[in-house]
């Protein structure tokens, strides 16, 4: 349900923005990061304990600090007034995916037990770009529980070459009783 609502907001913002979609995504990312660092700000924008006028003053100061102008300022007002601040992270994800699609790019989430050297990351990016026929942006995340190897997710496609997955498969094969 939240993802559907986030998609509607992201679509509305995408249509409002005439150009510089990538810059809008970065500004939205800055806001999400700021809200992540400031529980007090999140509380003011989300809590029904604060009056709309109090929220308006805080949002005006926030917009001034961030240097946002139309249509971003209107968008933020709609989000705050409709009590959707908690969805800003989801809205950012959907909006960024829309911008990537417009630019012919795709994001790949790569998980590994250890850090990936730049050379390895470049080779992986090249291989994925050739396989998918699009520019690939890698988002790397350390996952020590994988033990070794990589897990790559592009959209709904998951390629799991981790040692953890191989050990789990081996365990399942060994514990299955022949019929």
Secondary structure, 3 states (H helix, E strand, C coil): CHHHHHHHHHHHHHHHCCCCHHHHHHHHHHHHHHHHHCHHHHHHHHCCCCCHHHHHHHHHHHHHHHCCCCCHHHHHHHHHHCCCHHHHHHHHHHHHHHHHHHCCEEEEEEEECCCCCHHHHHHHHHHHHHHHCCEEEEEEEECHHHCCCEEEEECCEEEECCHHHHHHHHHHHHHCCCC
